[in-house]
């Protein structure tokens, strides 16, 4: 079974998507959107860098990720339920 990481932090989720981690699912809980990613060592390392103010990502990719997640929030889309949904991905190095 795959471990998942869940967060309600929109900006962190945008950073993770911009860093190449596909969004597995999203859900609404008490009016908040929860974003779900596969939990890996690399993901945990990036989260630590993000909260430690040492992370970096291409700003255009970050902005595109934010727009994608906003669409999900406002359209109530789950990426696994819509074949037309595409999360821009980039290989994580």
C-alpha positions in Angstrom: 0.0 0.0 0.0 1.3 3.4 -0.9 1.7 6.0 1.9 0.3 9.4 1.1 1.0 12.9 2.3 -2.0 15.2 2.8 -1.9 18.9 3.1 -4.3 21.8 3.1 -1.5 24.2 2.4 -2.3 25.5 -1.1 1.2 27.1 -1.6 3.0 23.9 -0.5 0.9 21.8 -2.8 1.6 24.2 -5.7 5.3 23.9 -4.9 5.2 20.1 -4.9 3.3 20.0 -8.2 5.8 22.5 -9.7 8.6 20.2 -8.4 7.3 17.3 -10.4 5.1 15.5 -7.8 1.7 14.4 -9.3 -1.3 15.3 -7.3 -3.0 11.9 -6.5 -6.3 13.3 -5.2 -8.0 16.3 -3.7 -11.0 16.4 -1.4 -13.0 19.0 0.5 -13.2 18.8 4.3 -15.1 21.5 6.2 -14.8 23.9 3.2 -11.0 23.3 2.9 -9.3 21.5 0.0 -7.0 18.7 1.0 -4.3 17.8 -1.5 -2.8 14.3 -1.5 0.6 13.2 -2.8 2.6 9.9 -2.7 4.8 10.2 0.3 8.5 9.5 -0.5 11.8 10.4 1.0 12.3 13.0 -1.8 8.9 14.5 -1.1 9.6 14.8 2.6 13.0 16.4 1.9 11.4 19.0 -0.3 8.7 19.8 2.3 11.5 20.4 4.9 13.3 22.7 2.4 10.0 24.5 1.7 9.3 25.2 5.4 13.0 25.9 6.0 13.0 28.6 3.3 15.7 26.9 1.3 13.5 25.5 -1.5 13.5 26.9 -5.1 11.4 26.2 -8.2 10.9 27.9 -11.5 8.5 30.8 -10.9 6.6 30.3 -14.2 6.1 26.6 -13.4 5.0 27.5 -9.8 2.5 30.0 -11.2 1.1 27.4 -13.6 0.8 24.9 -10.8 -1.1 27.5 -8.7 -3.5 28.1 -11.6 -4.1 24.3 -12.0 -4.8 23.8 -8.3 -7.1 26.8 -8.2 -9.1 25.2 -11.0 -9.4 22.0 -9.0 -10.5 24.0 -5.9 -13.2 26.0 -7.7 -14.4 23.2 -10.0 -14.3 20.6 -7.3 -12.3 18.3 -9.6 -10.5 15.2 -8.5 -7.5 14.5 -10.9 -8.3 10.8 -10.9 -11.9 11.3 -11.9 -11.3 13.5 -14.9 -9.3 12.1 -17.9 -8.9 15.7 -19.3 -7.2 16.9 -16.2 -3.4 17.1 -16.6 -1.0 18.1 -14.0 2.2 19.6 -15.5 5.0 17.4 -14.3 8.7 17.8 -14.3 11.3 15.2 -13.5 12.6 15.7 -9.9 16.4 15.5 -9.7 
